[in-house]
């Protein structure tokens, strides 16, 4: 056999021997026993998915009472979140989104020269104009309120910020739409509260009438027993 081959084989075997020796020595030095008891056991608390969904469910806020006291000047600062995609000046250019001049009560998906998504066009078929409620829900969560919209904005989650923004947008129109008054906005809630006592009173009425009629009935039942026969 060639001497060079012998040297190569010897070097290979020597290397293998050294590596195995190092491995065995390391195992002996750094070996650690498995603990008899875990130091800290993590137990995941189980809960129903319905409970989790209920905890994270968002309550839709009626924006009209907030609009009655909204700060339109503060809404200008909120609009900075929208300025990269929208203009608001009269005759302003369309950008990623349409120009927003005269937005309040404007027919949905109607701004000239802008190509709306299929989702927005479908939404416009059932909802004619941008009412205060539609604007609030859409600004809060665009893809939730208008499924299929191309608007990728995450939304303005705080109701007071939405109210300020909508109040500011309202002013950018030839004839700004009237704000809902605090009295009109609170009327539905007041009617609901007023109807509740009336319903309770109606429910209690039959029981009261029955109680009132009871003594008279008992008196009629005892009447024959107390009468005496006429004298002959």
Rosetta blueprint (number, residue, H / E / L):
1 X L
2 X L
3 X H
4 X H
5 X H
6 X H
7 X H
8 X H
9 X H
10 X H
11 X H
12 X H
13 X H
14 X H
15 X H
16 X H
17 X H
18 X H
19 X H
20 X H
21 X H
22 X H
23 X H
24 X H
25 X H
26 X H
27 X H
28 X H
29 X H
30 X H
31 X L
32 X L
33 X L
34 X L
35 X L
36 X L
37 X L
38 X L
39 X L
40 X L
41 X L
42 X L
43 X L
44 X L
45 X L
46 X L
47 X L
48 X L
49 X H
50 X H
51 X H
52 X H
53 X H
54 X H
55 X H
56 X H
57 X L
58 X L
59 X L
60 X L
61 X L
62 X L
63 X L
64 X H
65 X H
66 X H
67 X H
68 X L
69 X L
70 X L
71 X L
72 X H
73 X H
74 X H
75 X H
76 X H
77 X H
78 X H
79 X H
80 X H
81 X H
82 X L
83 X L
84 X L
85 X L
86 X L
87 X L
88 X L
89 X L
90 X L
91 X L
92 X L
93 X L
94 X L
95 X L
96 X L
97 X L
98 X L
99 X L
100 X L
101 X L
102 X L
103 X L
104 X L
105 X L
106 X L
107 X E
108 X L
109 X L
110 X L
111 X L
112 X L
113 X L
114 X L
115 X L
116 X L
117 X L
118 X H
119 X H
120 X H
121 X H
122 X H
123 X H
124 X H
125 X H
126 X H
127 X L
128 X L
129 X E
130 X L
131 X L
132 X H
133 X H
134 X H
135 X H
136 X H
137 X H
138 X H
139 X H
140 X H
141 X L
142 X H
143 X H
144 X H
145 X H
146 X L
147 X L
148 X L
149 X L
150 X L
151 X L
152 X L
153 X L
154 X L
155 X L
156 X L
157 X L
158 X L
159 X H
160 X H
161 X H
162 X H
163 X H
164 X H
165 X H
166 X H
167 X H
168 X H
169 X H
170 X H
171 X H
172 X L
173 X L
174 X L
175 X L
176 X L
177 X L
178 X L
179 X L
180 X L
181 X L
182 X H
183 X H
184 X H
185 X H
186 X H
187 X H
188 X H
189 X H
190 X H
191 X H
192 X H
193 X H
194 X H
195 X H
196 X H
197 X H
198 X H
199 X H
200 X H
201 X H
202 X H
203 X H
204 X H
205 X H
206 X H
207 X H
208 X H
209 X H
210 X H
211 X H
212 X H
213 X H
214 X H
215 X H
216 X H
217 X H
218 X H
219 X H
220 X H
221 X H
222 X H
223 X H
224 X H
225 X H
226 X H
227 X L
228 X L
229 X L
230 X L
231 X L
232 X L
